[in-house]
Amino acid sequence: MGLPIICLVGRTNVGKSTLFNRLSHSRQALVSDFEGLTRDRQYTEVLLDDDTQTFATIIDTGGLTNQDNLVDSGIQAQVLKALKESDVIYFMVSSQDGVIGLDLEIASRLRKLKKNIILVCNKAEGLNPTLAAEFFELGLGEPMLISAEHGQGIADLIDTTLPLLPQAIANETKTVEGIAVAVLGRPNVGKSTLINRILGQRRVLVIDLPGTTRDSIYIPFEREGQKYTLIDTAGIRRKRSTHEKVEIFSIIKAIDALEKAHVAILVLDAQTGVTEQDATLLGMIADKGRALLIVINKWDGLDDYQKQEVKRKLEIKLCFVNYASVHYISALHGSGVGKLFAPINQSYQNAGRQYSTSALNKILEKANQSHQPPPVKGKRLKIKYVNQTDVFPPTFTFHGNHLQNVPNAYERYLKNFFINALKLTNTPIKIKYKSGDNPFKDKKNVLNARQIAKKRRLMKFVKKR
């Protein structure tokens, strides 16, 4: 039996994401005064009670509106799916706004679900009971007064929730297992469509509008016995396009997702090729040292000539990440998507593998025989030995003399040589250098009595002259 599910629902800007962050002790959901910020379902596991070790899954949903447009219709579909999954529903209202017509409409829908519903009156700083009087007309019982931003009333809310949860849930682990895969790319290249195709369900909101995803969405799933966590990130725009504060937050969240990922998938649009912003993303992934797959989406929309041109341009523009494999897919129709799992698994294994020092030094010996280190400032570099010091990515530390100024060209040679020798696919390596220290550095030579007397005689002779 899985964890019990608590769903946060309500209209926009009543504090659902703030409560989500408060319960999860994180900043996983973006919070701003900007209405309608949450658009996809956001999941997290939380420990509700230390004594009974009761865990639950909290779902943050997009704000419901009475608008009839493409985005809001998609959000309502997402909310309905979340409500069907839930054991307990937190219907959130704002004490500052009072009861409005949309609250009455939502309450009417919720009563028909016959679920455990707790009416949560947020933004009730001070918890004055008189603030709750008007909310009884929603027909959902006594409202729980809280201030999600300041943490007031949260303990009482949890105490009210615990008896409503299914039993036999204690001692569930909160560990996140599996391969973390971050899906990155520019807005509207098909990242969310790809994730939905992998999962086989409409898990994240997909609309033909750029910027639909604004949070980084973490989605655990299992395939053929292997556990994964897919991270759907916000599309990263060019700096001059990030006028909204929310867009800047989305970039930070995407970078944070990359930090947590084992493997990165960069999704490119076959019809636009590699843009300047794609190159920036590639550089960011390379700097973080993440295993990388490059996915060319919307491939089925090109004719043979266009496909040849795209491949030719890719060879030129992707030369600085030549360790990454390129995959041609159609996320919308599913062609080529299933073939991504084998390289993802292989990349994860390569990035986390430990190599013996003896094996690495045999490779170093061959590298030195093929290409001796060049002289720098008249001094020949001397690499004595190498050992592995970290994983994700594999990090090799080279020890020797005069390694402070190793030329970039020779470092690229070493990286390519080791990647080929170790047969690493989609996985970069990181190189560090450690030069031998002078054992007499910063040590003062202590003179004996005879040497001191000789030095004094010499000084007297110099002064006489």
N, C-alpha and C positions, 0 to 999 in steps of 0.2 A: 504494500500500500504506500502511495506517495505521501508527500507532505500535504497538510491542509492548505487551502488557498484562500487568501483574503484579497478581495478586489476593491480598489478605491475608485469610486465613480461620482460624478457630479458635473456641473457646468464648468466653464472655463474660469480660471483664476480664483478658485476657492481654496487653493492650498494643497491639492492632492500630492503634487511632487514634493512639497515641503514636508508633508507627513511621511511620504515614502522615504525620504532621506533621513528623517528623524528616527523612524523605526529600524532602518537598516544601518544607522550610524555611518552614513556615507554621503557623498555628493554625486551618487550615480545618476540621478535625474537632474536635468537642468532646471534651474529656478530663476524666474525673472518676472517683472511686472507685465511683460509682454504676453497678451492673451493668446491661448491656443498653442502654447509652446510644445506640449507633449502631443505627439501625433501617433506614435506606435505604442504597443503594449510593452511595458518595461517590467522585467521580472527580477526578484532577488529573494534569497533565503535569509530569514532572520531567526534569532533565538528569542522567543517571546518570554520564556520563563526559565530562570536558572534552576529553581528547585526541582521542577519536573523535567527539565531539559526538553521543553516543547519547542519545536521548530515549526515554522510556517513559511509558505511562499507568498510574498506580497506582489500584487500586480498593480502598477500605475497605468491608468488609461487616459486617453485624450479627452479633453473637455467636451461635453455634449452641448450642442447649440440647436437653435430652431432654424438655422440657415439651410437652404437647399442648394448646395453646390458640390462640386466634385470632391474636394478635400474633406468637407464635413460629412458627406455621405460615407466616405471611406472610413473616417474615424468612428462613426456610429456602428458600422459593421464590425470594426475591431473591438469596440466596447461590448457588443452583444456576445461575441465569442468568449471574451474574458468573463462575463457574467455567468455564462453556461458552465464554465470550469470551476466556479467559486463555491466554497463552503460557507463563507461569511462575506457580506457586502457592507463596506463602509460608504454610506451615502453622505457626501460632504456638502455642507452649505456654509455660507458666510454670515456671521452675526452682524457684520458691518453693513451688509446689503439687505438683510431681512429676507422674508419669503417673497419670491417673485413668481411670475407665471410659469417660467421654465422649470423652477423647482417643483411646482405642483404637478407639472406634466411628467417629469422624471419619476417623482414619487408614485404616481399612478401606474407607470410602467413597471416599477420595481415590485409593487405589491402583487402583481400578477405572476411573478416568478416563483413565489412561495419559497423564498430562501431566507436564511437568517440575516436580517438587515439591522444594522446599527446606524442610527442617525447621528452624525458627527457635526457639531456646530463649531467651526473653526474661527480663528481670529477673535476669540473671546478672552482676551487678556484680562486677568483678574478673576475670571470665572464667576461673574455675577449671575446668579440664577434668574434674575428678571430678564436677562437677554434671551432666555430660552422659551419664554411664554408663547410667542407667536408661531414657533415652529411645531407646536402640537397639531396645528391644522393640516400638516402633511400626512397625518394618519400613520405614523411609523413609531409611535411611542415617545418616551422621554428622550430628548436629545442629550448627547454627551458633550459637555463644554470642554473645548481644548484650545490651546494655542500651539500649533505645530512649530511655529518659528521659535518660540521661547521654551518649549518642552512642558508646558503646563497641562495637566489633565491626562497625560499619556499613560501613566501607570494605571489610573482608573479605567481608561479605555481598554487596556490589555486585560485587566481583571474581569471586565465585562465580556471580553471576547473568548477567554479560555474555556468556559463551560460550553460554548457553542461549537467548538471545534470537534471533529471526529476523534474518537479514542484510538489508543494504541499507536500514537504518533511519536512517543518519546524516544529519545536516544538516536534520532536520525542524525547523520553526519552532515556537516555544512561544508565539507571539503569539495572543491571544484576539481574534477578529474578530467583527463583527456587532453587532446591537442587543441590549443587555442589558435584559431585562424581569424585574422583580421582581414576584412574585405574593404579595400580602399579604392578611391578613384574620384574623378571630378563629378559634379552633380549630373544626374540623369544619364549615367552611362550604363545603368542596369544592375547596380549592386544589390538592391533589395529584391529585384526579380530573380537574380542568381541564387540568393539565399532561400527564397520561397521554393525555387525549383529543387534545390538540394534537399530541403525539408519535406517536399511533397505536399505542402499546405501553404495557404496564404497567411503567413505568420507576421510579416511586416507590410506596412501600407505601401502600395505601388500605384502611382499615378504619373501620367506623362507630364509632370511639372518638375523643373529642377528645384532641389532643396527640400523635397518632401520629408526626408529623414534629417532630423536635427540632433538627436541624441545618438550615443553609441549604444546599440542594443545587443545584449549578451544572451545568446540562445544555446542552451545545452541540448545535445541530442546524441543518439548512438546509432552506429551503422556497422553491421557485420561484426558485432562484439567490441568495436573500438569506440570509445567515447570522445566526443568533440565539443568544443564551445565555439560557435560562430559569433563573430563580432561585426555587426553591420554598422559602419561608421557614416557620419555625415559627409556629404560631398565637399571636398576642400576646394574653395574658389581662390582666384588670384587675390592678392592683398587689396588691390584697389576696388575689388568687388565686395569686400567684407565691411559694409557700412554699418550693419546692425550689430549691436553688442552680442546678440544671440549667435550670429555667425562666427564671431571671434571665439565664443565659448565652444562652439562645435568643433573648431579647429583644435582647441586644447584637448577636447575629449577624444578626438581622433588620434592625436599624438599619444595620449595616455593609453588608448587601446593598443597602439602599436608597441608600446613598452611592455604590455602584458601578453602580447601574442608570441607564439612560437613560430608561426608561419604567416606571411603576409601574401594576400592575393591582390594584385593591382589590376583593376578592370579598366580596359581601354575601349573606346568606341571605334569600331573598324572603319566607320565612315569619316571620322575626323583624324584618325591616326594618332601619333604622339604629339601632343601639344607642349607648349612651354611649361604649363602647370603639371602635366604628367611627368616631365623631366624633373621638376622640383620634388614631386612625390617620390620618384625613384631615388633621388639623392637622399631624401629623408630616410627612406627604408634602408638604403645602403649604409648610411651613417649609424643607424641603430643596429646594423648587423643582423637583420632578420632574414630567415630563409624566405625566398621569393619565388612566386609563380606569376607570370604575366598572362592575363586572360584577355583575348581579343573578342569582345562581344559583338552581336549583330552581324556575324560573319555571313549568315545566310542571305543577307540583303545585297551582297556584292556579286558582280559578274566575274568571269575568270580573269579578265584584264585588270580589274580593280584589285582583285586578290593578289595578283603578282606584284602590283605596284605597292600595296600595303606591306607585303613581305620584304620587298627591296628597301623601303624606307625604314622598316623596323630594324633591319640588320645594321643600318648606319646609325640610327639614333639610340639604339640599346647596347652599343658596344661596351659601355662602361659598366654594364651589369651582365656581362656575357655568361656568368654562371647560372642565370635564371632561364628556365624553360618557358617557351611560348606556346599557348594553347588557344585554339580557335573554336569558339562555341556560339551557340544561340541560347541565351538564358530563357528567352520567351518560349521557344519550342523544345528546349531540353537537349539539343544535339551537342555532344561533347562534354556535357556536365559530369556525367558519371565517371569519365576518365580522369577527373581531377584528383580523386582520392588516392590513387597509387602514388603520384608524385608528392602529395601532401604528407602521406605516411613516411615515405622515404626521406623527405626533407627533414621531418621531425627527428627521425632516427639519426640522420647524419649530424644535425646540429647539436644533439645531446650526447654524441658518442665520445668516449675517452680513448685516447691513443697512447700507446706505450712510448716512453722516452727513447728507447732503442730504435723503434720503427721510425720515429720522427728524425732521428739523427742519421739514419741511413738515407732518408730522403734528402736531408741537408747536404750530406756528402755528395750525392749525385748532382744536386743543384750547384754546388761549388765547382764541381768538375766541368759542368756544362757552361757555367758563366761565373768567373771569379768576381767578387765584390770590387767595385771601382774605387780608385783612390779619391779621397776628399781632402782638399787643402794640403796636398802633398803626402797624406798618410793613407796607407792601404787599410781598408776595413778588414777586420778579422772576426769572423763568427765562429765561436768555439763549439757551442752546442745549443740545442733547443729543447724545450719541454712544454707540455700543455698546462695552462694555468686556469682555464675556465671553459664553460660550455654555453651554448645559446648566445652568441655564436662560438664555435671552437676558437679558443684564444691561445696563440703560441707565443712564448717569450724566448727571444733570441739573446744569447749571452755572448759577449766578446769585447773587443777593444775598439774604441773610436766609433761607436754606433750612434752617437748623438745626432749625426747629420746624414743618415742613410738617404740617398737620392730616391725620389718618388718612383722613378722608372725601375730601379732595382727592387723596391718594395713590391711593385706590381708584378715583377718577374717572380719573386718569391711566392706571392699569393697564388698566382696562376700555376706555378710549378707544384705547390703543395695540394691545391685543389685537384689537379689532374692526377697526381700520384695517389692521393687518398680516395679518388673516384667520388668526390662530393658532387651531388646534383642539387641545384637550386640553393646551395648553402654557401655563403661567404665565410671567410676566416678573418680573424682580427690578429694583427701582429703588434707585439710590444718588444722593446729593446732594453737590455740592461748591460751597461758597460762595467767592466771591472774597475773597482775603485783603487786609487793609489794608497797603499797601506801606510805611507808616511805623511799623507795629507793632514794638515792641521796639527801635526805633532812637532813639538819644539825639541830640538836636539839639546840634551842636557850635557854640559861640559864637565869634565873632571877637574881636579885641582891643578894638575900639570898643564892642561889645555888652557885654563883660565890665566895662569901665570905667563904662558907663552903669548897669549893674546894681549896681555897688558904690556909686555916688553915690545911687541910689535907696534902698539899704539903710541908708546913713548918715542919710538924711533921715527914714526911718521910725523909726529908733532915737531920733533927737532928739525926735520927737513923743511 
